[in-house]
Amino acid sequence: MPGQILDRLSRSARLGGAALVIILCLLLACFGALWSWPQEGFPLDWGSFVASGRAAAAGLDPYSVYPLTLRAYDVWEGIVEMPNLNPPISVLAFRAVAAADPAISHRVWYIVSLATYACALALLLCGQPRGVVIWRSAWALSLAALWHTLQLGQIYAPLLLAAAGAWVLLRKGRHLQAGILIGLLVAIKPNFALWPLLLLLGGHGLSAGAAAASAALVSLLPVLTRGPRIYAQWLAASGSFRSFVLPGNSSLLAVASRLGVPWLGILLTAVLVVGTATLVWRRRPSALVTSSLGVVVSLLASPICWLGYTMLLLPALLARRWTLPLQTAAIILTIPFALVVQWFQPSRLHFAVFGSIYVPALLLVLLESCREALRR
């Protein structure tokens, strides 16, 4: 009898704790929705994308700076111009929205992105117990990366859908189809090229080869439509970008740059890439564990890893049982960016600390992925 009472009390405590977590997550989601809804006259990154599309339609350089281009504030350098820096394939898509009113198209894209995010969640949570689906869905809706992505008008939600599809296909053993989706992701965000590279080193050659072929074919389309010059324009714009210290950039180079030692970021990045490649080569983990490493290492090693990029951690997080490190990472990723914007401004110390506030989450996911690779 006493044992039954204790069991009931324990079950009630667990249910109460789960309900509290869900309520807190939904409150964060409501805050994020209110904060992120596009404001009239402030198209942010979406303005840069529309400007790029309009320039391409007019035969101008789509990677130059125009009146609609976003201007961000850098504590060290002042106002920073943020043109479209996505690869040339993006310009073909941005031309489709060039003629529309930026304020209206931004809000349409907000809704489309939110629906795309919901589809990715449905893919990743399909087949899990109902209780797990409820509280993990609530957590996923509270992510800072989601609402910051929607506020800016960024393109990360379709990238997450491609990553989620690849994850599900790898889990089912359909490596060719998974590789095609990974290649699409790499074509739009080349910093994720480490993902298929690690798959190749880990013995998953079919998916790696399909990814390489898919990325190459997609990347060829802009050359056929606009000529090779567009790649020279993209490389010139990307090479001139120097504001790695902007808050929310969670790469190792960004953290080191905020501390005034960018060379250390380059060194740590090299050690991370070589060390991970060696681990995968020697241990030959499963395709899913290798993919988890590929995504998180791509984020840390890339010169630019804006907050929205961390949405790509969802497949790795939602596929696992959450250990204490992963629970900690999950909590960090829900810290609203609206607060970070306020916290980083008072001094350069605040700028260094709070500008890198999401980095520990990436490192914790990396730690757990490495542990899984070593166990296998």
C-alpha positions as CSV (number, residue, x, y, z in Angstrom):
1,M,0.0,0.0,0.0
2,P,2.7,2.6,0.9
3,G,4.5,1.6,-2.2
4,Q,1.4,2.3,-4.4
5,I,1.0,5.7,-2.8
6,L,4.6,6.6,-3.5
7,D,4.3,5.4,-7.1
8,R,1.2,7.6,-7.5
9,L,2.9,10.6,-6.0
10,S,5.9,10.1,-8.2
11,R,3.8,9.8,-11.3
12,S,1.8,12.9,-10.3
13,A,5.1,14.8,-9.8
14,R,6.4,13.7,-13.2
15,L,3.1,14.7,-14.9
16,G,3.1,18.1,-13.1
17,G,6.7,18.7,-14.0
18,A,6.0,17.9,-17.7
19,A,2.9,20.1,-17.7
20,L,5.0,23.0,-16.3
21,V,7.6,22.5,-18.9
22,I,5.0,22.5,-21.7
23,I,3.4,25.7,-20.3
24,L,6.7,27.5,-20.1
25,C,7.6,26.5,-23.6
26,L,4.3,27.7,-25.0
27,L,4.7,31.0,-23.2
28,L,8.1,31.4,-24.8
29,A,6.5,30.5,-28.2
30,C,3.8,33.2,-27.7
31,F,6.5,35.7,-26.8
32,G,8.5,34.7,-29.9
33,A,5.4,35.0,-32.1
34,L,4.6,38.5,-30.9
35,W,8.2,39.7,-31.1
36,S,8.9,38.2,-34.5
37,W,5.9,39.3,-36.6
38,P,7.2,41.4,-39.5
39,Q,6.9,45.2,-38.8
40,E,5.9,47.6,-41.6
41,G,9.0,49.2,-43.2
42,F,11.5,46.8,-41.6
43,P,12.0,43.8,-43.9
44,L,15.4,43.0,-42.4
45,D,17.1,40.0,-44.2
46,W,14.1,39.6,-46.4
47,G,14.8,43.1,-47.7
48,S,18.3,42.0,-48.7
49,F,16.9,39.0,-50.5
50,V,14.3,41.1,-52.3
51,A,17.0,43.7,-53.3
52,S,19.1,40.8,-54.6
53,G,16.2,39.5,-56.7
54,R,15.4,43.0,-58.1
55,A,19.1,43.6,-59.0
56,A,19.2,40.2,-60.8
57,A,16.0,41.1,-62.7
58,A,17.5,44.4,-63.8
59,G,20.8,42.8,-64.9
60,L,22.7,44.3,-61.9
61,D,25.0,42.7,-59.4
62,P,22.7,40.7,-57.0
63,Y,25.4,40.8,-54.3
64,S,25.8,44.5,-54.1
65,V,24.2,46.9,-51.6
66,Y,20.9,48.6,-52.4
67,P,18.4,50.7,-50.4
68,L,16.5,47.6,-49.2
69,T,19.7,45.9,-48.0
70,L,19.8,45.2,-44.3
71,R,22.0,47.4,-42.2
72,A,23.0,45.8,-38.8
73,Y,24.8,47.4,-35.8
74,D,28.2,46.1,-34.8
75,V,29.5,47.4,-31.4
76,W,33.1,47.4,-32.9
77,E,32.5,48.6,-36.5
78,G,29.2,50.5,-36.2
79,I,26.7,50.1,-39.1
80,V,27.4,46.9,-41.1
81,E,25.8,46.3,-44.5
82,M,24.3,42.8,-44.9
83,P,23.7,42.0,-48.6
84,N,22.5,38.6,-49.7
85,L,25.5,36.2,-49.3
86,N,23.7,32.9,-50.2
87,P,25.1,31.1,-53.3
88,P,23.9,32.0,-56.8
89,I,21.1,29.4,-56.8
90,S,19.3,31.6,-54.2
91,V,19.2,34.5,-56.7
92,L,16.9,32.5,-59.0
93,A,14.5,32.1,-56.2
94,F,14.7,35.7,-55.0
95,R,13.8,36.9,-58.5
96,A,10.4,35.3,-58.1
97,V,9.6,37.7,-55.2
98,A,11.3,40.8,-56.7
99,A,8.1,42.4,-58.0
100,A,6.1,42.0,-54.8
101,D,5.8,44.5,-52.0
102,P,8.5,43.5,-49.4
103,A,6.2,44.0,-46.4
104,I,3.5,41.7,-47.8
105,S,5.9,39.1,-49.2
106,H,7.8,39.0,-45.9
107,R,4.6,38.2,-44.0
108,V,3.6,35.5,-46.6
109,W,7.1,34.0,-46.2
110,Y,6.7,34.1,-42.4
111,I,3.6,31.9,-42.7
112,V,5.2,29.6,-45.3
113,S,8.3,29.2,-43.2
114,L,6.2,28.4,-40.0
115,A,4.2,25.8,-42.0
116,T,7.5,24.3,-43.3
117,Y,8.9,24.1,-39.8
118,A,5.7,22.2,-38.7
119,C,6.2,19.7,-41.5
120,A,9.8,19.1,-40.5
121,L,8.7,18.5,-36.9
122,A,6.0,16.1,-38.0
123,L,8.6,14.1,-40.0
124,L,11.0,13.9,-37.1
125,L,8.5,13.1,-34.4
126,C,6.5,10.6,-36.5
127,G,6.3,7.2,-34.6
128,Q,7.4,8.5,-31.2
129,P,5.1,8.1,-28.2
130,R,2.3,10.7,-27.9
131,G,3.6,12.1,-24.6
132,V,7.0,12.6,-26.1
133,V,5.6,14.2,-29.2
134,I,3.6,16.7,-27.1
135,W,6.4,18.0,-24.9
136,R,9.1,17.9,-27.6
137,S,6.8,19.8,-30.0
138,A,6.2,22.4,-27.3
139,W,10.0,22.7,-26.8
140,A,10.6,23.0,-30.6
141,L,8.1,25.8,-30.8
142,S,10.0,27.7,-28.1
143,L,13.3,27.7,-29.9
144,A,14.9,31.1,-30.3
145,A,16.2,30.1,-33.7
146,L,12.7,29.6,-35.0
147,W,11.4,33.0,-34.1
148,H,14.6,34.9,-35.0
149,T,14.4,33.1,-38.4
150,L,10.8,34.2,-39.0
151,Q,11.5,37.7,-37.8
152,L,14.4,38.2,-40.3
153,G,12.6,36.5,-43.2
154,Q,15.5,33.9,-43.5
155,I,15.4,30.7,-45.5
156,Y,16.4,28.2,-42.8
157,A,13.0,26.4,-42.5
158,P,13.2,24.8,-46.0
159,L,16.8,23.8,-45.1
160,L,15.5,22.1,-42.0
161,L,12.9,20.3,-44.0
162,A,15.6,19.0,-46.3
163,A,17.7,17.9,-43.3
164,A,14.8,16.2,-41.6
165,G,13.9,14.3,-44.8
166,A,17.5,13.2,-45.2
167,W,17.5,12.1,-41.6
168,V,14.3,10.0,-41.9
169,L,15.6,8.5,-45.2
170,L,18.9,7.5,-43.6
171,R,17.1,5.9,-40.7
172,K,15.2,3.8,-43.3
173,G,18.4,2.9,-45.1
174,R,17.5,4.9,-48.2
175,H,20.9,6.4,-48.6
176,L,20.6,7.5,-52.2
177,Q,17.5,9.6,-51.7
178,A,19.0,11.0,-48.4
179,G,22.1,12.0,-50.2
180,I,20.1,14.0,-52.8
181,L,18.5,16.0,-50.0
182,I,21.8,16.6,-48.3
183,G,23.2,17.8,-51.6
184,L,20.4,20.3,-52.0
185,L,21.2,21.6,-48.5
186,V,24.9,21.9,-49.4
187,A,24.1,23.8,-52.6
188,I,22.2,26.5,-50.7
189,K,24.6,26.5,-47.7
190,P,28.0,25.2,-48.7
191,N,29.3,25.3,-45.1
192,F,27.4,22.0,-44.6
193,A,29.7,20.3,-47.1
194,L,31.4,18.7,-44.1
195,W,28.3,16.5,-43.6
196,P,28.7,14.4,-46.9
197,L,32.5,14.5,-46.4
198,L,32.2,12.8,-43.0
199,L,29.7,10.3,-44.5
200,L,32.3,9.4,-47.0
201,L,35.0,9.0,-44.4
202,G,32.6,6.9,-42.3
203,G,32.0,4.4,-45.1
204,H,28.6,5.7,-46.3
205,G,29.8,6.3,-49.9
206,L,26.4,6.1,-51.6
207,S,24.8,9.0,-49.7
208,A,28.0,11.0,-49.9
209,G,28.3,10.5,-53.7
210,A,24.6,11.4,-54.2
211,A,25.1,14.5,-52.1
212,A,28.1,15.6,-54.2
213,A,26.2,15.0,-57.5
214,S,23.1,16.7,-56.3
215,A,25.0,19.8,-55.0
216,A,27.0,20.1,-58.3
217,L,23.9,19.9,-60.5
218,V,22.0,22.5,-58.5
219,S,25.0,24.8,-58.4
220,L,25.3,24.6,-62.2
221,L,21.9,26.1,-62.8
222,P,22.9,29.7,-62.2
223,V,25.8,29.3,-64.6
224,L,23.4,28.2,-67.3
225,T,21.0,31.1,-66.7
226,R,23.4,34.0,-65.8
227,G,26.9,32.8,-66.8
228,P,29.9,32.1,-64.6
229,R,30.2,35.8,-63.6
230,I,27.6,35.4,-60.9
231,Y,29.9,33.1,-59.0
232,A,32.7,35.8,-59.1
233,Q,30.3,38.3,-57.7
234,W,29.2,36.0,-54.9
235,L,32.8,35.1,-54.0
236,A,33.7,38.8,-54.0
237,A,30.8,39.7,-51.7
238,S,31.5,36.8,-49.4
239,G,35.2,37.5,-49.2
240,S,34.6,41.1,-48.2
241,F,32.3,40.3,-45.2
242,R,34.2,40.8,-42.0
243,S,31.6,41.2,-39.2
244,F,31.9,37.8,-37.7
245,V,31.5,39.2,-34.2
246,L,27.9,40.1,-34.6
247,P,25.8,38.5,-31.7
248,G,24.3,35.2,-32.5
249,N,27.1,34.0,-34.7
250,S,28.1,30.8,-32.9
251,S,31.1,29.6,-34.9
252,L,34.5,29.1,-33.2
253,L,35.9,31.9,-35.3
254,A,33.2,34.3,-34.1
255,V,33.8,33.5,-30.5
256,A,37.6,34.0,-30.9
257,S,37.0,37.2,-32.8
258,R,34.9,38.6,-30.0
259,L,37.8,37.9,-27.6
260,G,40.2,39.6,-30.0
261,V,42.1,36.5,-31.0
262,P,40.7,35.4,-34.4
263,W,43.8,33.3,-35.1
264,L,42.8,31.0,-32.1
265,G,39.4,30.5,-33.8
266,I,41.1,29.3,-37.0
267,L,43.3,27.0,-35.0
268,L,40.5,25.5,-33.0
269,T,38.4,25.0,-36.2
270,A,41.3,23.1,-37.8
271,V,41.7,20.9,-34.8
272,L,37.9,20.3,-34.6
273,V,37.6,19.3,-38.3
274,V,40.7,17.1,-38.3
275,G,39.8,15.5,-35.0
276,T,36.2,14.7,-36.1
277,A,37.3,13.3,-39.4
278,T,39.8,11.0,-37.7
279,L,37.2,9.9,-35.2
280,V,34.7,9.0,-38.0
281,W,37.4,7.3,-40.1
282,R,38.6,5.1,-37.3
283,R,35.2,4.3,-35.6
284,R,32.9,4.2,-38.6
285,P,29.7,5.1,-36.7
286,S,26.3,4.7,-38.1
287,A,25.0,7.1,-40.8
288,L,22.8,8.9,-38.2
289,V,25.6,9.4,-35.7
290,T,27.9,10.5,-38.5
291,S,25.2,13.0,-39.7
292,S,24.9,14.4,-36.2
293,L,28.6,15.0,-36.1
294,G,28.5,16.4,-39.7
295,V,25.8,19.0,-38.8
296,V,27.2,20.2,-35.5
297,V,30.8,20.4,-36.7
298,S,29.6,22.3,-39.8
299,L,28.0,24.8,-37.5
300,L,31.1,25.3,-35.3
301,A,33.6,25.3,-38.1
302,S,31.8,27.6,-40.5
303,P,32.9,31.3,-40.3
304,I,29.2,32.2,-40.0
305,C,26.7,30.3,-37.9
306,W,23.8,32.6,-37.3
307,L,21.3,31.6,-34.6
308,G,18.8,30.3,-37.3
309,Y,21.4,27.7,-38.4
310,T,20.9,26.0,-35.0
311,M,17.5,24.8,-36.3
312,L,19.5,22.2,-38.2
313,L,20.3,20.5,-34.8
314,L,16.7,19.4,-34.5
315,P,17.0,16.1,-36.2
316,A,19.9,15.1,-34.0
317,L,18.2,16.3,-30.8
318,L,14.7,14.9,-31.5
319,A,16.1,11.4,-32.4
320,R,17.8,10.9,-29.1
321,R,17.0,10.2,-25.5
322,W,17.9,13.5,-23.7
323,T,20.8,13.1,-21.3
324,L,21.7,15.9,-18.9
325,P,24.1,17.6,-21.4
326,L,21.4,17.5,-24.1
327,Q,18.8,18.8,-21.7
328,T,21.1,21.7,-20.9
329,A,21.6,22.4,-24.6
330,A,17.9,22.3,-25.2
331,I,17.4,24.9,-22.4
332,I,20.1,27.2,-23.8
333,L,18.6,27.1,-27.3
334,T,15.3,28.5,-25.9
335,I,16.8,31.8,-24.6
336,P,15.0,34.5,-26.6
337,F,17.2,36.5,-28.9
338,A,15.2,39.6,-28.0
339,L,16.9,39.3,-24.5
340,V,20.4,38.7,-26.0
341,V,20.0,41.9,-28.0
342,Q,19.6,43.8,-24.7
343,W,22.3,41.9,-22.8
344,F,25.2,42.2,-25.2
345,Q,25.1,46.0,-25.5
346,P,26.4,47.5,-22.2
347,S,30.1,46.7,-22.7
348,R,32.6,44.6,-24.7
349,L,32.6,42.0,-22.0
350,H,28.9,41.6,-22.3
351,F,29.3,41.6,-26.0
352,A,31.8,38.7,-25.8
353,V,29.8,36.7,-23.3
354,F,26.2,37.2,-24.4
355,G,27.1,37.3,-28.1
356,S,28.2,33.7,-27.8
357,I,25.4,32.5,-25.5
358,Y,24.3,29.7,-27.8
359,V,27.8,28.3,-28.3
360,P,27.7,26.0,-25.2
361,A,24.6,24.2,-26.7
362,L,26.5,23.3,-29.8
363,L,29.5,22.1,-27.8
364,L,27.2,19.9,-25.7
365,V,25.6,18.3,-28.8
366,L,29.1,17.8,-30.2
367,L,30.1,16.1,-26.9
368,E,27.2,13.7,-27.0
369,S,27.7,12.9,-30.7
370,C,31.4,12.1,-30.1
371,R,30.4,9.9,-27.2
372,E,28.0,8.0,-29.4
373,A,30.6,7.6,-32.1
374,L,33.1,6.2,-29.6
375,R,30.6,3.8,-28.1
376,R,29.9,2.4,-31.6
